[in-house]
Amino acid sequence: MAPTSQVLTKHSSNVRTIILNRPQQLNALTLEMVSQLLELLNAYEEDPSVKLVIMKGEGRAFCAGGDVAALANGSWKQGAVFFSRAYTIDYLVATYAKTQVSLIRGIAMGGGAALAIHGRFRVVTDNTLFAMPETALGSFPDVGSSYYLSRLPGFFGEYVGLTGARLDGAEMLACGLATHFVPLEKLSLLEDALCKANTGDPEIINNIIHDFSNKNPKLKEKSHYFRLKTINSCFSRRTVEEIISALEEEADRNMDDWISWTIQALKKASPTSLKISLRSIRAGRLQGVRQCLIREYRIFCTILQGKVCKDFFEGCRALLLDKDKNPKWEPSKLELVSKQMVDSYFAPLDDEDWEDLKLPVRPNLTSYAISKL
């Protein structure tokens, strides 16, 4: 095994394994990590001897996302460099010419989840935990998630993206975020089998994973996915205000823990973040992954710049730094977030040194929409 600091690599004939290696930080991504990942993925794609790329995390997480506390403390232009590289990785994975398998053991959140979900084979297990918790931080579901969330059944993507709902492996398989569910005790055996097969043939890889898979893992009794009918009815509404109103009407008819939690999750989140997030996911329904990433880069650079709203910095303070869990959002109410404010996040930045994310048009699209084998 050849160490490359926060990212490890393992070579086995024509197979390359990438291991995210910040286990104490749940493999949260740093600028060093995204730079290494970008270099490795480009090199493996160009190397004719590499047939298969496996990605996994060291310790109890696949990847908890970007190290946002560090980003909040730096300059916005440093943050823009991080996100330009992270988004370029997501696009590379989504259009990768070589077969890629992600073994999603443990926590997979935000930008960490995107490393896997944009790829062809997304293997979850008993302890997988997925979430896009950005609205609680004053941010929004980015890293191309407006592409894949908008393609989940019904309006489940809006629900997951706005509330930060946590999904387990069985739920990820049911909604299409994962392609396979492999029991935890078989995960290392699967990895060994993939290395021994020494092939990048997608059909063979699919059959190997299939042989280790639990085809129909049981959804837990209180699974979010069982509430899809109500989710579709409420989260299909045009605005965040209308979504909350529909949920409250549902609560008047049939209050239970799930309805109560959903309403509270939305009311605790940043109002600005909720409006940005809903518009972004809705836009993603009509755009390709490249367009989604370019749009999301504009939004996040505007957030980092902090001219329109400083909720991201307040969310990081309240949840990650001081940990008082009591963010003071400004504006504090949905009705105070104007259309003009939201529009500004989707426009190019007014900065002479800034430019839109440059992503080349690539012919290969292996990501979520067409990869469910």
LUMSE-702690 format. One line per field, with one value per residue (C-alpha): residue in one letter; residue number from 1; x, y, z. Coordinates in Angstrom, 3 decimals. Layout:
residu	(A	...)
num	(NUM	...)
px	(X	...)
py	(Y	...)
pz	(Z	...)
//
This chain:
residu	(M	A	P	T	S	Q	V	L	T	K	H	S	S	N	V	R	T	I	I	L	N	R	P	Q	Q	L	N	A	L	T	L	E	M	V	S	Q	L	L	E	L	L	N	A	Y	E	E	D	P	S	V	K	L	V	I	M	K	G	E	G	R	A	F	C	A	G	G	D	V	A	A	L	A	N	G	S	W	K	Q	G	A	V	F	F	S	R	A	Y	T	I	D	Y	L	V	A	T	Y	A	K	T	Q	V	S	L	I	R	G	I	A	M	G	G	G	A	A	L	A	I	H	G	R	F	R	V	V	T	D	N	T	L	F	A	M	P	E	T	A	L	G	S	F	P	D	V	G	S	S	Y	Y	L	S	R	L	P	G	F	F	G	E	Y	V	G	L	T	G	A	R	L	D	G	A	E	M	L	A	C	G	L	A	T	H	F	V	P	L	E	K	L	S	L	L	E	D	A	L	C	K	A	N	T	G	D	P	E	I	I	N	N	I	I	H	D	F	S	N	K	N	P	K	L	K	E	K	S	H	Y	F	R	L	K	T	I	N	S	C	F	S	R	R	T	V	E	E	I	I	S	A	L	E	E	E	A	D	R	N	M	D	D	W	I	S	W	T	I	Q	A	L	K	K	A	S	P	T	S	L	K	I	S	L	R	S	I	R	A	G	R	L	Q	G	V	R	Q	C	L	I	R	E	Y	R	I	F	C	T	I	L	Q	G	K	V	C	K	D	F	F	E	G	C	R	A	L	L	L	D	K	D	K	N	P	K	W	E	P	S	K	L	E	L	V	S	K	Q	M	V	D	S	Y	F	A	P	L	D	D	E	D	W	E	D	L	K	L	P	V	R	P	N	L	T	S	Y	A	I	S	K	L)
num	(1	2	3	4	5	6	7	8	9	10	11	12	13	14	15	16	17	18	19	20	21	22	23	24	25	26	27	28	29	30	31	32	33	34	35	36	37	38	39	40	41	42	43	44	45	46	47	48	49	50	51	52	53	54	55	56	57	58	59	60	61	62	63	64	65	66	67	68	69	70	71	72	73	74	75	76	77	78	79	80	81	82	83	84	85	86	87	88	89	90	91	92	93	94	95	96	97	98	99	100	101	102	103	104	105	106	107	108	109	110	111	112	113	114	115	116	117	118	119	120	121	122	123	124	125	126	127	128	129	130	131	132	133	134	135	136	137	138	139	140	141	142	143	144	145	146	147	148	149	150	151	152	153	154	155	156	157	158	159	160	161	162	163	164	165	166	167	168	169	170	171	172	173	174	175	176	177	178	179	180	181	182	183	184	185	186	187	188	189	190	191	192	193	194	195	196	197	198	199	200	201	202	203	204	205	206	207	208	209	210	211	212	213	214	215	216	217	218	219	220	221	222	223	224	225	226	227	228	229	230	231	232	233	234	235	236	237	238	239	240	241	242	243	244	245	246	247	248	249	250	251	252	253	254	255	256	257	258	259	260	261	262	263	264	265	266	267	268	269	270	271	272	273	274	275	276	277	278	279	280	281	282	283	284	285	286	287	288	289	290	291	292	293	294	295	296	297	298	299	300	301	302	303	304	305	306	307	308	309	310	311	312	313	314	315	316	317	318	319	320	321	322	323	324	325	326	327	328	329	330	331	332	333	334	335	336	337	338	339	340	341	342	343	344	345	346	347	348	349	350	351	352	353	354	355	356	357	358	359	360	361	362	363	364	365	366	367	368	369	370	371	372	373)
px	(0.000	1.454	0.591	-0.194	-0.928	-4.686	-5.423	-4.073	-3.869	-3.658	-2.629	-3.767	-2.861	-5.307	-7.381	-6.743	-8.262	-8.502	-8.875	-9.902	-7.703	-8.774	-10.643	-10.567	-12.342	-14.702	-12.657	-13.910	-12.392	-9.590	-8.012	-5.083	-7.444	-9.445	-6.223	-4.856	-8.128	-8.266	-4.695	-5.276	-8.568	-7.124	-4.049	-6.083	-8.427	-5.494	-3.569	-4.498	-3.468	-6.158	-9.489	-11.332	-11.237	-12.587	-13.188	-13.743	-13.108	-10.846	-12.522	-16.227	-17.075	-16.959	-16.743	-18.564	-18.266	-16.131	-14.306	-16.710	-15.511	-12.083	-13.708	-15.756	-12.589	-10.664	-11.061	-13.894	-11.440	-9.626	-13.011	-13.712	-10.500	-11.590	-15.044	-13.777	-11.614	-14.284	-16.902	-14.430	-13.954	-17.723	-17.956	-15.015	-16.659	-19.995	-18.356	-15.585	-14.323	-13.222	-15.559	-15.780	-17.176	-17.779	-18.019	-20.131	-19.567	-20.645	-21.316	-21.680	-22.804	-22.735	-19.648	-18.539	-21.688	-21.287	-17.955	-19.909	-23.347	-22.106	-20.418	-21.758	-21.722	-22.768	-22.634	-24.244	-24.367	-25.932	-24.291	-24.462	-25.847	-26.581	-27.705	-27.522	-27.628	-26.698	-29.833	-29.261	-25.804	-26.967	-25.789	-27.538	-27.260	-24.443	-21.740	-24.130	-26.889	-29.437	-28.855	-29.319	-31.827	-34.126	-34.090	-35.266	-38.842	-41.517	-40.421	-38.322	-35.240	-36.808	-37.683	-34.173	-32.487	-34.606	-34.954	-31.559	-33.353	-30.979	-31.307	-29.902	-28.587	-31.934	-33.592	-30.784	-31.310	-35.091	-34.937	-32.093	-29.201	-27.492	-27.241	-26.537	-26.847	-24.142	-24.241	-21.389	-19.812	-19.499	-18.083	-14.390	-15.101	-16.685	-13.640	-11.368	-13.550	-13.460	-9.676	-9.312	-11.656	-9.232	-11.726	-13.518	-16.336	-19.480	-21.613	-19.104	-18.644	-22.408	-22.750	-19.994	-21.609	-24.996	-23.680	-22.800	-25.934	-29.043	-31.542	-34.362	-33.111	-36.033	-36.986	-37.331	-40.863	-40.569	-38.694	-38.953	-39.662	-42.976	-44.132	-43.606	-47.299	-47.397	-43.962	-45.139	-48.298	-46.486	-43.030	-44.426	-45.703	-44.242	-42.653	-41.146	-43.987	-46.537	-44.668	-44.769	-48.431	-49.282	-47.417	-49.261	-52.590	-51.553	-50.605	-54.085	-55.562	-53.008	-50.264	-47.485	-43.754	-42.666	-44.871	-43.800	-40.100	-40.397	-42.079	-39.553	-36.598	-37.802	-38.515	-35.068	-33.228	-31.947	-34.841	-32.460	-30.945	-34.370	-35.345	-32.016	-32.156	-35.670	-34.954	-31.676	-33.193	-36.086	-33.610	-31.701	-34.703	-34.144	-30.341	-27.457	-24.848	-22.396	-24.924	-25.896	-22.315	-21.646	-24.810	-24.008	-20.497	-22.008	-24.289	-21.564	-19.151	-21.907	-22.454	-18.717	-18.527	-21.128	-22.458	-26.109	-26.417	-24.030	-26.075	-23.352	-20.897	-23.532	-24.497	-20.873	-20.481	-23.606	-23.279	-19.550	-17.541	-19.406	-21.860	-24.690	-27.027	-28.859	-28.105	-29.486	-30.520	-30.744	-33.246	-35.011	-38.235	-39.081	-41.248	-38.239	-36.167	-36.977	-36.919	-34.184	-32.010	-32.497	-31.876	-28.492	-27.208	-27.885	-26.147	-22.418	-20.407	-19.546	-15.796	-13.222	-11.088	-13.981	-15.144	-17.660	-16.526	-14.909	-15.934	-15.183	-17.947	-17.250	-19.036	-19.275	-22.121	-21.982	-23.768	-27.038	-29.630	-28.510	-26.484	-29.050	-28.163)
py	(0.000	3.344	6.197	9.590	11.377	11.878	9.578	6.029	3.909	0.151	-1.548	-5.041	-5.892	-3.840	-2.642	0.561	1.201	4.752	5.007	8.263	8.463	11.011	8.577	10.828	13.506	11.002	11.440	15.011	16.433	18.999	20.906	18.488	15.515	16.859	17.796	14.265	12.664	14.753	13.815	10.090	9.848	11.637	9.410	6.194	7.219	7.861	4.720	1.884	-0.733	0.407	-1.348	-0.807	1.881	1.137	3.944	3.539	5.258	4.306	3.855	4.276	6.671	6.695	10.489	13.085	15.764	18.859	20.251	23.187	24.614	25.159	26.680	29.095	30.370	30.997	33.579	33.098	32.795	29.942	28.288	28.813	26.928	24.016	23.830	24.196	21.107	19.193	19.865	18.915	15.550	15.032	15.746	13.447	10.619	11.239	10.945	8.483	6.309	3.496	1.381	2.652	0.965	2.871	0.865	3.164	1.933	4.219	7.933	9.475	13.079	16.091	16.229	12.847	11.156	12.810	11.061	7.813	8.723	10.212	6.890	3.770	1.227	2.462	-0.301	0.369	-1.820	-2.272	0.764	3.209	6.613	9.205	12.802	16.212	18.366	21.655	23.739	23.366	24.885	27.843	26.255	24.208	20.686	21.105	18.855	17.995	16.886	19.046	16.586	13.341	14.494	15.801	12.361	10.430	9.080	11.763	14.644	12.546	14.547	17.832	16.217	14.858	18.059	20.509	18.592	16.861	13.558	10.679	7.562	4.133	1.691	0.006	3.378	4.417	1.252	1.710	5.273	4.643	6.444	3.052	0.299	-2.621	-3.546	-5.893	-7.103	-5.694	-9.094	-9.649	-6.267	-7.217	-10.465	-8.448	-6.196	-9.238	-10.735	-7.512	-7.385	-11.040	-10.634	-8.028	-6.636	-3.415	-5.034	-3.439	-6.530	-8.796	-6.285	-6.007	-9.796	-10.079	-7.446	-9.053	-12.383	-10.780	-8.627	-8.722	-7.984	-6.692	-5.401	-4.705	-1.076	-0.099	0.368	4.177	4.547	7.939	6.070	4.777	8.413	8.997	9.658	12.508	13.730	13.919	15.759	18.358	18.764	19.161	22.608	25.628	27.438	26.548	28.441	26.315	23.119	23.976	24.992	21.660	19.776	21.705	20.893	17.230	17.522	18.859	15.713	13.182	14.415	11.937	11.999	12.090	15.050	16.908	16.242	17.309	20.621	21.347	20.485	23.036	25.707	25.287	25.548	28.782	30.430	31.678	28.203	26.607	28.946	28.546	24.759	24.321	26.467	24.645	21.157	22.217	23.635	20.337	18.454	20.096	20.193	17.792	17.153	19.608	22.450	21.615	21.786	25.091	26.596	25.222	26.672	30.131	29.649	28.471	31.229	33.750	32.079	32.197	35.835	36.611	39.809	38.747	36.655	35.342	32.324	29.839	31.402	31.577	27.936	26.823	28.838	27.432	23.787	23.167	25.743	27.040	24.130	25.974	24.661	27.962	29.755	33.268	33.359	36.675	37.077	35.148	34.336	32.939	35.938	38.231	36.391	38.243	36.871	39.384	37.925	34.396	35.514	36.926	33.445	32.193	35.093	35.436	37.036	40.706	40.221	40.801	37.835	35.353	33.186	30.388	26.821	25.466	21.873	20.321	18.549	14.822	12.100	9.527	9.796	6.998	8.787	8.204	8.742	5.919	3.616	1.546	-1.886)
pz	(0.000	-1.054	1.341	-0.136	3.152	3.567	0.633	0.387	-2.746	-3.234	-6.467	-7.406	-10.983	-13.105	-10.134	-8.166	-4.750	-3.371	0.415	2.083	5.161	7.774	10.029	13.112	11.073	9.419	6.216	5.772	2.610	2.676	-0.204	-0.033	-0.367	-3.302	-5.083	-4.605	-5.664	-8.816	-9.700	-9.032	-10.923	-13.942	-13.918	-13.612	-16.409	-18.742	-17.735	-20.163	-17.593	-15.099	-15.635	-12.344	-9.629	-6.139	-3.625	0.110	3.443	6.344	9.735	10.467	7.631	3.876	3.899	6.001	3.297	2.987	6.021	6.112	9.421	7.858	4.773	6.858	8.558	5.344	2.598	0.149	-2.727	-0.950	-0.550	-4.244	-5.106	-2.910	-4.489	-8.029	-7.494	-5.572	-8.266	-10.979	-9.214	-9.091	-12.820	-13.520	-11.545	-13.279	-16.694	-15.861	-18.694	-16.359	-14.249	-10.684	-7.556	-4.309	-1.080	1.106	4.652	7.494	7.136	3.675	3.756	1.459	-0.710	0.597	-0.614	-4.018	-4.579	-4.656	-5.950	-9.215	-10.020	-11.685	-8.837	-5.386	-2.797	0.586	3.670	7.124	8.734	5.819	6.784	4.084	4.513	2.891	6.070	4.427	5.079	8.849	8.283	6.244	3.022	0.309	-1.201	-3.716	-5.289	-8.113	-5.765	-7.591	-10.449	-8.545	-5.903	-8.623	-10.233	-7.164	-7.206	-7.007	-4.814	-2.441	-3.469	-2.384	0.941	1.531	0.367	2.360	5.635	5.828	6.475	7.216	5.077	5.789	3.196	2.583	1.951	-0.387	-2.411	-2.461	-3.799	-6.250	-4.550	-4.253	-6.851	-4.475	-0.792	0.486	4.126	6.193	6.833	3.084	2.110	2.387	0.541	-2.256	-2.451	-2.697	-5.436	-7.438	-7.228	-8.205	-11.191	-12.538	-15.046	-15.793	-17.736	-16.197	-16.728	-14.983	-12.150	-11.738	-11.573	-8.954	-6.731	-7.320	-6.015	-2.660	-2.457	-0.356	-3.130	-0.927	2.428	4.723	5.215	8.868	10.186	10.302	7.030	5.341	2.134	3.451	3.593	-0.125	-0.816	1.702	0.603	-3.002	-1.998	0.122	-1.427	-4.939	-3.961	-5.704	-2.738	0.639	2.336	0.481	1.380	5.093	4.855	3.194	5.922	8.623	6.967	6.933	10.614	11.440	9.890	11.123	13.446	14.130	14.961	11.323	10.369	13.507	12.811	9.174	10.013	12.763	10.513	7.958	10.574	12.160	8.846	7.333	5.452	2.770	2.400	2.010	-0.823	-2.619	-2.202	-3.550	-6.598	-7.242	-7.070	-9.297	-11.832	-11.715	-13.053	-16.431	-16.521	-17.007	-14.326	-15.907	-15.877	-12.299	-11.058	-12.836	-11.291	-7.834	-8.007	-8.570	-5.583	-3.222	-4.224	-3.471	-0.083	0.702	-0.359	2.306	0.740	0.408	3.566	6.226	7.333	6.331	8.760	11.479	10.904	11.143	14.357	15.990	14.930	14.440	16.410	19.495	19.223	20.961	18.225	18.199	14.937	14.480	10.832	9.013	7.412	10.171	8.321	4.905	4.016	4.512	1.887	-1.318	-4.846	-5.639	-2.864	-4.174	-7.768	-6.779	-5.867	-9.376	-11.148	-11.933	-9.140	-9.386	-8.952	-11.664	-10.554	-10.465	-13.344	-13.826	-13.248	-16.394	-17.095	-20.495	-22.365	-21.901	-23.880	-21.102	-18.576	-16.015	-13.211	-11.430	-14.147	-16.431	-14.227	-12.357	-13.691)
//
